[in-house]
Amino acid sequence: MNFYFEAAKTLDRLDMKQGSIKGIIASLPEKDRKRTAALVIETLKFKPVLIEVIGTAKLMTEERKLSSMNLVLVLVHDLLLARGIQAGDGPIKQAILRHKTRLHGEFQKLKIKRGVKLDSDLAHSGDERAALIPRYVRVNTTLGTVEEAIEAFISRGFVLSDPFSSKKGFTKDPHVPNLLSFSPHSNFQDDPLYKTGKIILQDKASCFPAIVLSPPASDDAVVIDATAAPGNKTSHLSALMKNRGKLYAFERDRKRFSTLKMMLAKARCTNVSPINEDFLTIDPFDPQFNSATHILLDPSCSGSGIVNRLDHLLESAETDDTGEDRLAKLAAFQLKMIKHAMRFPSVKRIVYSTCSIHATENEHVIRDVLKSEEAKAGTFVLAPQNEVLPEWPRRGYPEELESPEHALSLVRCLPGEDATNGFFVSCFVKGTLNSAIKRKATPDLIDITDSSKATQTRKRKKKRPKTTHSNTSGIE
């Protein structure tokens, strides 16, 4: 029964919104992770149906010892939709089996009521926007080259072509070096390259922060990843640094910290020092960290941009979980993180990113940062567009900023439209008042009307259903 208890505990954590499905599953012991993940995901697919069957059969009313709904859900799932309950006899299993006939009967009635013949027809359908996002694979250049990875995939029957043209099609990404895109239906969890850390499964937009931060690849480099778990962005920074210098990776949660360490070990990130502490408690003048020149901040956010292949299964994804009060609290925390980063005496470049589509967590935070005492004291300004993915077309929302021209320095991704999850990236650089004025006149900036077009698109799409959830470190 331990396996079922672990699956139920995972569902409990999801109910308490302690993270995304992917993030929580990643924190499970590797030995049982695959089996537990499969049961959790399949149970979530059929959760509304299972709850209705359990209620109609009065299972928990008549069996008082069945006090955990999530435990009952995983057990009834295997009874009705798998090969039966895979556990030794015990009081809990026997309590379920006493109602076996009635549970099967209510399940069949439900199928007739809904006019379906197959069990699979009762499963929760996914977010249609997820089908528009390729399966992205980042080559870990610490352990190999993109050419070697491409050769390996071709040797297995993959073809360099449009990833949407066939299940075997894949191509190099035009914006992120060493990133490959495959069919949305591709699965690499059991791939030898993934198991050995040579490739990392990471959404395209999630690769943007490390690219924009552009950490130095030198022996004296000191870089900080302030909210590191589960470690995809950290491993990306390490690869860009060519495993040189020192990269401090902070994670305050103990379980997520364990996941971070496993990820870094697997990716062979030898220049990373993982630290199980809250970044906000770190003294910027501590001799160990005061020479940091580059800081990556991807703090907790609403996760409103995430439309991945799993989180549509959460009930929270079906309701608006982004009330103004909650967004305001998140924004206050995000602002606090950036201001703290600006207090580090040697910092020259700070990247702030979220997997949110809300201006409250994005443009409004940027607006408030630029007005802060920390930004003024450190002479921080937004990096010009030519340093922040200049070729990416979708920029910030000018009407949400005090200075509309700042929109050109910001990067946005919209789910379902940019072949990524929803994302936001900004970059603060150490400058002077003169450099800020000069930046406004930079000739290679795109016309502000381009950003306005993105705004108009946003307004037209306003009624599109959004997938939202609370996550602890953004999209990975």
Backbone torsions as a table, in degrees:
resi	resn	phi	psi	omega
1	MET	NA	-14.0	-176.7
2	ASN	-57.1	-37.2	179.1
3	PHE	-60.1	-44.1	180.0
4	TYR	-69.7	-36.0	176.9
5	PHE	-62.8	-40.5	180.0
6	GLU	-66.0	-41.4	178.4
7	ALA	-64.8	-41.5	178.9
8	ALA	-64.8	-38.9	178.8
9	LYS	-64.4	-36.8	177.3
10	THR	-64.5	-42.0	176.7
11	LEU	-64.7	-35.9	176.2
12	ASP	-60.1	-44.4	-179.4
13	ARG	-64.1	-37.3	177.2
14	LEU	-67.2	-39.4	177.5
15	ASP	-62.2	-34.4	-179.8
16	MET	-84.7	3.7	176.5
17	LYS	57.6	45.2	179.2
18	GLN	-84.3	2.0	178.8
19	GLY	159.3	-178.8	177.6
20	SER	-79.3	165.1	177.0
21	ILE	-58.0	-47.2	-178.5
22	LYS	-61.0	-43.9	-178.1
23	GLY	-66.4	-43.2	-179.0
24	ILE	-69.4	-40.6	178.1
25	ILE	-63.3	-37.2	179.7
26	ALA	-63.5	-22.6	-178.7
27	SER	-86.8	-4.5	179.4
28	LEU	-74.4	154.2	176.6
29	PRO	-56.8	132.9	-174.0
30	GLU	-59.3	-30.6	-177.1
31	LYS	-59.2	-40.7	-176.8
32	ASP	-110.2	5.5	-170.8
33	ARG	-60.8	-46.3	-174.9
34	LYS	-63.3	-46.0	-178.5
35	ARG	-66.8	-43.5	179.7
36	THR	-65.1	-42.8	179.9
37	ALA	-60.0	-43.4	-179.2
38	ALA	-60.7	-45.0	-179.7
39	LEU	-67.1	-42.3	179.8
40	VAL	-61.1	-47.3	-177.7
41	ILE	-65.5	-44.6	179.6
42	GLU	-66.0	-37.4	177.6
43	THR	-64.8	-41.4	178.6
44	LEU	-63.4	-35.4	179.1
45	LYS	-60.7	-36.7	-175.9
46	PHE	-107.0	9.9	-172.3
47	LYS	-54.2	-50.0	-180.0
48	PRO	-59.1	-38.5	179.6
49	VAL	-67.4	-45.8	-178.7
50	LEU	-63.4	-40.5	178.8
51	ILE	-62.1	-41.3	179.3
52	GLU	-64.7	-42.9	179.6
53	VAL	-64.7	-44.8	179.8
54	ILE	-61.8	-41.7	179.5
55	GLY	-67.4	-44.8	-179.7
56	THR	-64.6	-36.0	179.5
57	ALA	-79.1	-5.6	179.7
58	LYS	55.8	34.4	-175.5
59	LEU	-60.4	-52.1	-175.2
60	MET	-77.2	-18.0	176.3
61	THR	-73.9	-40.2	-176.1
62	GLU	-88.8	-19.0	179.8
63	GLU	-116.6	90.1	-173.8
64	ARG	-63.7	-24.7	-178.6
65	LYS	-72.6	-13.1	178.1
66	LEU	-88.1	86.3	-174.0
67	SER	-97.4	-17.6	-178.3
68	SER	-102.4	112.4	179.4
69	MET	-61.2	-39.8	-177.9
70	ASN	-67.6	-34.7	175.6
71	LEU	-66.6	-41.7	177.6
72	VAL	-63.7	-39.0	180.0
73	LEU	-59.8	-47.7	-176.9
74	VAL	-69.2	-34.6	179.4
75	LEU	-70.8	-43.9	179.2
76	VAL	-68.3	-33.5	175.2
77	HIS	-56.9	-50.6	-178.2
78	ASP	-67.8	-30.9	177.7
79	LEU	-66.4	-43.5	-174.6
80	LEU	-93.1	-30.7	-169.2
81	LEU	-121.0	-0.7	179.3
82	ALA	-128.1	-148.5	-176.5
83	ARG	-96.5	23.8	-178.2
84	GLY	97.0	172.0	-178.7
85	ILE	-74.0	117.4	-175.9
86	GLN	-91.0	71.1	-180.0
87	ALA	-156.5	156.0	178.1
88	GLY	-67.3	160.8	179.4
89	ASP	-61.9	140.3	178.9
90	GLY	-165.4	170.5	-176.1
91	PRO	-60.0	-35.5	-178.2
92	ILE	-72.5	-45.4	178.0
93	LYS	-61.6	-42.9	-179.2
94	GLN	-64.1	-35.0	178.5
95	ALA	-63.0	-37.6	177.3
96	ILE	-69.7	-46.6	-175.0
97	LEU	-65.8	-25.0	177.5
98	ARG	-63.5	-19.6	-178.7
99	HIS	-113.6	17.5	-175.8
100	LYS	-55.2	-49.9	-176.9
101	THR	-62.5	-43.5	-178.3
102	ARG	-68.6	-38.5	178.5
103	LEU	-62.1	-44.8	177.6
104	HIS	-62.6	-39.9	-179.9
105	GLY	-63.9	-44.8	179.6
106	GLU	-67.0	-32.9	178.2
107	PHE	-65.7	-43.8	179.2
108	GLN	-65.4	-40.0	177.8
109	LYS	-59.9	-39.7	-179.0
110	LEU	-65.9	-39.5	177.6
111	LYS	-62.3	-42.4	178.7
112	ILE	-65.0	-43.2	-179.5
113	LYS	-59.6	-37.4	-178.0
114	ARG	-92.5	-1.5	175.9
115	GLY	69.1	37.8	179.0
116	VAL	-118.8	153.0	179.3
117	LYS	-104.9	-33.0	-176.9
118	LEU	-100.0	145.6	176.2
119	ASP	-58.4	-39.2	-176.7
120	SER	-62.5	-22.2	179.6
121	ASP	-69.9	-14.0	179.0
122	LEU	-91.0	-7.5	-176.0
123	ALA	-70.8	151.9	178.0
124	HIS	-63.4	128.6	178.0
125	SER	-81.4	150.1	-174.3
126	GLY	-84.0	172.8	175.4
127	ASP	-71.5	121.3	-175.7
128	GLU	-61.2	-24.2	-179.5
129	ARG	-69.9	-24.2	179.2
130	ALA	-63.1	-29.6	-179.8
131	ALA	-70.9	-13.5	179.6
132	LEU	-94.6	0.4	-178.6
133	ILE	-108.4	118.8	178.3
134	PRO	-61.9	165.2	171.4
135	ARG	-86.5	111.8	-176.1
136	TYR	-91.8	140.1	179.4
137	VAL	-130.7	117.8	176.6
138	ARG	-95.7	127.4	178.6
139	VAL	-77.3	125.4	178.1
140	ASN	-79.2	97.9	-174.1
141	THR	-70.3	-5.3	172.6
142	THR	-69.1	-28.8	-175.6
143	LEU	-114.8	-1.4	-180.0
144	GLY	175.0	173.1	-178.6
145	THR	-101.5	162.0	178.3
146	VAL	-66.5	-32.2	178.1
147	GLU	-63.8	-41.1	178.5
148	GLU	-64.9	-38.8	179.6
149	ALA	-67.0	-43.8	179.1
150	ILE	-60.3	-43.6	179.2
151	GLU	-61.6	-40.5	179.7
152	ALA	-64.4	-42.5	-179.3
153	PHE	-68.3	-39.8	178.6
154	ILE	-63.4	-37.4	179.5
155	SER	-64.7	-18.6	179.1
156	ARG	-99.4	9.6	175.3
157	GLY	102.3	-1.0	176.4
158	PHE	-74.9	153.4	-175.7
159	VAL	-128.6	134.7	176.3
160	LEU	-69.9	103.5	-178.0
161	SER	-165.9	-177.3	178.1
162	ASP	-59.5	123.1	-178.7
163	PRO	-63.0	-16.0	178.2
164	PHE	-93.6	-4.8	-177.6
165	SER	-79.5	-28.3	179.3
166	SER	-162.2	166.3	-179.8
167	LYS	-68.4	-17.9	-178.5
168	LYS	-104.3	2.8	-179.5
169	GLY	-79.9	142.6	174.2
170	PHE	-154.9	160.7	-177.6
171	THR	-152.9	165.1	176.0
172	LYS	-82.3	140.0	-179.6
173	ASP	-74.6	139.6	-177.9
174	PRO	-78.6	-13.9	-175.3
175	HIS	-108.9	-34.2	-175.4
176	VAL	-112.7	117.8	177.7
177	PRO	-59.9	144.0	175.5
178	ASN	65.8	21.8	177.7
179	LEU	-112.4	130.9	178.8
180	LEU	-113.8	145.9	176.7
181	SER	-119.4	133.9	-177.4
182	PHE	-120.9	176.0	176.0
183	SER	-57.3	142.8	177.6
184	PRO	-57.8	-20.3	-178.1
185	HIS	-88.2	-2.7	-179.5
186	SER	-69.9	147.8	178.6
187	ASN	-135.5	125.2	-176.2
188	PHE	-119.5	13.9	-178.0
189	GLN	-59.6	-31.6	-178.8
190	ASP	-102.7	6.4	-178.2
191	ASP	-70.1	135.2	179.4
192	PRO	-57.7	-35.2	178.8
193	LEU	-65.6	-35.7	178.3
194	TYR	-72.5	-43.0	-177.5
195	LYS	-65.2	-26.3	-179.5
196	THR	-97.7	4.6	176.6
197	GLY	81.5	7.6	-178.1
198	LYS	-78.3	-24.7	172.4
199	ILE	-128.0	151.8	-178.6
200	ILE	-128.9	130.6	-179.4
201	LEU	-83.7	109.9	-172.8
202	GLN	-149.3	128.8	179.3
203	ASP	-59.8	147.2	-178.0
204	LYS	-55.5	-48.5	-177.7
205	ALA	-62.5	-31.0	178.6
206	SER	-67.6	-17.8	177.6
207	CYS	-82.4	-18.3	-175.5
208	PHE	-60.4	-44.5	-175.2
209	PRO	-56.5	-45.5	-179.2
210	ALA	-65.6	-38.9	178.7
211	ILE	-62.2	-44.7	-178.3
212	VAL	-69.5	-38.6	178.9
213	LEU	-62.4	-36.3	176.7
214	SER	49.4	63.3	-176.6
215	PRO	-67.7	148.4	-180.0
216	PRO	-70.2	143.9	176.5
217	ALA	-103.6	72.1	-179.1
218	SER	-137.9	158.6	-176.3
219	ASP	-65.9	-25.1	-178.8
220	ASP	-97.7	8.2	-179.3
221	ALA	-68.0	140.8	174.7
222	VAL	-131.7	116.4	-174.8
223	VAL	-128.4	149.1	179.3
224	ILE	-124.7	131.6	166.7
225	ASP	-106.5	108.4	-168.4
226	ALA	-75.5	-27.5	179.0
227	THR	-136.3	85.5	-161.2
228	ALA	-86.9	-36.0	-173.4
229	ALA	-64.5	146.5	5.1
230	PRO	-82.0	-9.2	171.4
231	GLY	122.2	-0.8	-180.0
232	ASN	-62.9	-46.9	179.7
233	LYS	-67.9	-35.8	178.6
234	THR	-63.0	-45.4	179.7
235	SER	-65.7	-31.4	177.3
236	HIS	-67.1	-44.2	176.3
237	LEU	-59.3	-44.3	-179.4
238	SER	-59.9	-42.1	179.5
239	ALA	-65.8	-41.3	178.7
240	LEU	-65.1	-30.3	178.0
241	MET	-82.8	-2.0	-178.3
242	LYS	57.1	34.7	178.5
243	ASN	60.9	25.9	179.7
244	ARG	-109.1	166.7	179.6
245	GLY	69.1	-155.7	-178.5
246	LYS	-130.8	127.4	177.7
247	LEU	-119.2	112.3	179.3
248	TYR	-91.8	123.7	-177.4
249	ALA	-114.7	110.4	-177.6
250	PHE	-94.8	138.0	172.3
251	GLU	-151.1	119.8	-174.2
252	ARG	-81.9	-28.2	-177.9
253	ASP	-80.0	130.7	-174.1
254	ARG	-64.4	-45.3	-178.2
255	LYS	-67.5	-42.8	178.7
256	ARG	-67.4	-29.2	176.9
257	PHE	-65.3	-39.3	176.8
258	SER	-62.6	-41.6	177.2
259	THR	-62.1	-42.7	178.6
260	LEU	-58.3	-47.3	-178.7
261	LYS	-62.4	-40.6	178.3
262	MET	-64.0	-41.4	-179.9
263	MET	-63.5	-44.3	-178.3
264	LEU	-67.9	-36.2	177.7
265	ALA	-66.4	-43.3	-179.8
266	LYS	-63.0	-38.0	-179.0
267	ALA	-86.3	0.5	179.6
268	ARG	56.8	48.7	179.0
269	CYS	-88.0	85.4	-173.1
270	THR	-79.6	-12.0	-179.8
271	ASN	-95.3	6.3	-176.4
272	VAL	-99.2	134.6	172.3
273	SER	-112.2	100.0	178.4
274	PRO	-73.7	136.8	-176.1
275	ILE	-130.2	121.2	-177.8
276	ASN	-84.9	67.7	179.4
277	GLU	-144.6	159.2	176.4
278	ASP	-78.9	124.2	-179.1
279	PHE	-54.6	-34.8	-177.8
280	LEU	-67.1	-18.1	179.6
281	THR	-90.7	-3.2	-177.0
282	ILE	-82.1	130.5	177.0
283	ASP	-74.0	118.1	-179.3
284	PRO	-57.5	-23.1	-178.2
285	PHE	-97.5	6.8	174.5
286	ASP	-58.1	127.4	-177.5
287	PRO	-54.4	-25.5	-179.3
288	GLN	-72.2	-28.6	-173.0
289	PHE	-120.3	-8.2	-171.2
290	ASN	-71.5	-8.0	177.8
291	SER	-97.2	6.8	178.8
292	ALA	-63.6	130.1	-178.7
293	THR	-107.0	-20.9	-177.3
294	HIS	-131.1	130.9	-179.6
295	ILE	-130.9	131.0	176.4
296	LEU	-105.3	126.6	179.7
297	LEU	-121.4	115.2	175.0
298	ASP	-131.5	69.7	-170.7
299	PRO	-77.1	176.3	177.6
300	SER	-52.7	139.3	178.5
301	CYS	-147.0	-179.7	-177.7
302	SER	-70.9	-20.1	-177.9
303	GLY	67.5	20.4	-174.7
304	SER	-68.1	-11.0	178.6
305	GLY	-91.3	-6.3	-173.7
306	ILE	-82.0	123.2	174.9
307	VAL	-130.4	43.6	-174.9
308	ASN	-72.9	-176.7	-170.4
309	ARG	-78.8	-1.9	-177.2
310	LEU	-119.5	-43.9	-167.6
311	ASP	-71.3	-9.2	172.7
312	HIS	-66.4	-14.8	-178.8
313	LEU	-77.0	-18.0	-178.4
314	LEU	-76.9	141.1	178.4
315	GLU	-60.4	-33.2	-179.1
316	SER	-64.0	-21.3	179.2
317	ALA	-76.4	-14.6	-177.1
318	GLU	-94.1	-5.5	-178.9
319	THR	-126.8	160.8	178.5
320	ASP	-79.4	103.2	-177.0
321	ASP	-105.5	27.8	-176.5
322	THR	-124.9	52.9	177.1
323	GLY	-62.1	157.2	-176.1
324	GLU	-60.0	-37.1	180.0
325	ASP	-62.7	-45.4	-179.1
326	ARG	-66.5	-42.5	179.3
327	LEU	-63.3	-38.3	179.7
328	ALA	-64.2	-39.4	178.7
329	LYS	-66.5	-42.3	178.1
330	LEU	-62.9	-44.0	-178.9
331	ALA	-62.5	-38.2	178.9
332	ALA	-64.1	-40.6	178.2
333	PHE	-66.4	-43.9	-179.7
334	GLN	-62.2	-42.2	177.5
335	LEU	-61.5	-41.9	179.3
336	LYS	-61.0	-40.2	179.6
337	MET	-63.2	-45.6	-178.0
338	ILE	-66.3	-43.7	-180.0
339	LYS	-62.3	-36.4	177.5
340	HIS	-65.7	-41.7	179.2
341	ALA	-61.7	-35.4	-178.5
342	MET	-69.9	-13.4	180.0
343	ARG	-82.0	-11.4	179.2
344	PHE	-69.7	124.5	-168.4
345	PRO	-63.6	-26.4	-175.7
346	SER	-103.8	-1.4	-173.3
347	VAL	-66.6	134.7	-178.7
348	LYS	-116.1	-22.7	-172.8
349	ARG	-146.8	127.7	-179.9
350	ILE	-130.2	124.5	175.5
351	VAL	-105.1	129.0	176.8
352	TYR	-116.7	126.4	-178.8
353	SER	-137.9	155.9	174.4
354	THR	-142.5	163.1	170.8
355	CYS	-106.0	40.5	179.5
356	SER	-111.5	152.0	175.4
357	ILE	-105.3	0.3	-174.9
358	HIS	-86.6	132.4	178.2
359	ALA	-61.0	-28.9	-179.8
360	THR	-57.2	-38.3	-178.6
361	GLU	-92.4	-8.9	-173.8
362	ASN	-116.3	-91.5	-176.3
363	GLU	-58.5	-37.8	-178.1
364	HIS	-67.8	-35.8	176.3
365	VAL	-65.9	-43.7	178.7
366	ILE	-59.6	-45.2	179.5
367	ARG	-57.7	-44.9	-177.8
368	ASP	-71.7	-34.3	177.9
369	VAL	-62.9	-46.6	-176.9
370	LEU	-63.4	-23.4	178.0
371	LYS	-91.5	-3.4	-174.0
372	SER	-77.2	157.3	177.2
373	GLU	-63.0	-35.6	-178.9
374	GLU	-63.9	-41.4	178.8
375	ALA	-67.4	-40.1	179.7
376	LYS	-67.5	-43.7	-179.6
377	ALA	-65.3	-36.3	-178.5
378	GLY	-92.4	2.6	-176.8
379	THR	50.5	45.6	178.9
380	PHE	-85.9	136.3	175.8
381	VAL	-132.9	167.6	175.0
382	LEU	-74.0	138.2	176.2
383	ALA	-64.9	146.1	179.3
384	PRO	-67.0	161.2	-177.5
385	GLN	-56.3	-35.2	-177.5
386	ASN	-69.3	-3.1	174.0
387	GLU	-110.9	0.7	-175.1
388	VAL	-129.8	78.6	179.9
389	LEU	45.2	64.9	-173.5
390	PRO	-57.4	-27.4	-176.6
391	GLU	-87.8	-6.5	179.7
392	TRP	-75.3	126.4	-171.3
393	PRO	-76.8	-32.4	-174.3
394	ARG	-88.1	119.0	-178.2
395	ARG	-111.5	-170.1	-178.0
396	GLY	-69.5	173.9	-178.6
397	TYR	-94.9	107.3	-174.2
398	PRO	-60.5	-34.0	-176.7
399	GLU	-71.7	-10.1	179.3
400	GLU	-96.0	2.7	-175.7
401	LEU	-117.8	154.1	177.9
402	GLU	-70.3	-37.2	176.1
403	SER	-114.8	101.7	-174.3
404	PRO	-53.9	-29.9	-179.2
405	GLU	-65.4	-18.5	177.6
406	HIS	-64.6	-20.5	-178.9
407	ALA	-58.3	-30.6	-178.2
408	LEU	-68.5	-21.3	179.7
409	SER	-85.6	-5.8	-175.2
410	LEU	-107.9	149.1	179.3
411	VAL	-116.0	133.6	174.7
412	ARG	-126.6	150.0	171.4
413	CYS	-129.6	137.3	177.9
414	LEU	-112.5	130.7	-179.8
415	PRO	-64.5	138.6	179.6
416	GLY	85.5	-10.5	-178.1
417	GLU	-121.8	-28.4	-175.7
418	ASP	-112.9	14.0	-179.4
419	ALA	58.6	31.3	175.8
420	THR	-144.1	175.2	166.7
421	ASN	-75.8	167.7	177.1
422	GLY	-68.8	136.7	-174.9
423	PHE	-156.1	161.4	179.0
424	PHE	-144.3	135.5	180.0
425	VAL	-136.5	136.0	175.3
426	SER	-138.0	161.8	179.9
427	CYS	-143.1	125.8	175.8
428	PHE	-102.5	136.1	178.7
429	VAL	-127.2	151.0	177.4
430	LYS	-70.6	124.3	-178.2
431	GLY	-147.0	-160.2	177.1
432	THR	-133.7	169.6	177.2
433	LEU	-59.7	-39.0	-179.8
434	ASN	-64.6	-39.5	-179.7
435	SER	-67.8	-33.3	178.6
436	ALA	-66.3	-41.9	179.1
437	ILE	-66.1	-41.0	179.3
438	LYS	-63.0	-37.2	-178.1
439	ARG	-60.2	-36.8	-177.6
440	LYS	-63.4	-24.7	-177.0
441	ALA	-99.9	8.4	-178.9
442	THR	-58.5	125.3	-171.7
443	PRO	-70.8	-23.7	-173.7
444	ASP	-89.5	9.2	177.7
445	LEU	-75.8	141.0	178.9
446	ILE	-71.5	158.3	-180.0
447	ASP	-63.4	142.8	-177.3
448	ILE	-61.4	-20.6	-179.9
449	THR	-67.4	-25.3	176.3
450	ASP	-61.3	-42.8	178.4
451	SER	-67.1	-33.5	179.2
452	SER	-65.7	-35.0	177.6
453	LYS	-60.7	-41.4	177.8
454	ALA	-62.6	-36.8	179.2
455	THR	-64.7	-42.0	179.4
456	GLN	-63.3	-38.9	176.6
457	THR	-61.2	-41.7	179.8
458	ARG	-60.4	-43.3	-177.3
459	LYS	-67.2	-37.3	178.7
460	ARG	-67.1	-31.3	-175.9
461	LYS	-91.5	8.0	-169.4
462	LYS	-56.1	-33.9	-175.3
463	LYS	-86.6	0.3	178.3
464	ARG	-63.1	133.7	178.4
465	PRO	-60.3	138.8	-178.7
466	LYS	-114.1	143.1	174.5
467	THR	-93.9	122.6	-178.6
468	THR	-128.5	149.5	174.1
469	HIS	-164.0	163.8	177.6
470	SER	-94.0	127.6	176.1
471	ASN	-125.2	171.2	-174.5
472	THR	-109.0	-10.3	177.9
473	SER	-151.4	22.4	177.3
474	GLY	81.1	-171.0	178.1
475	ILE	-74.7	135.8	172.1
476	GLU	-125.6	NA	NA
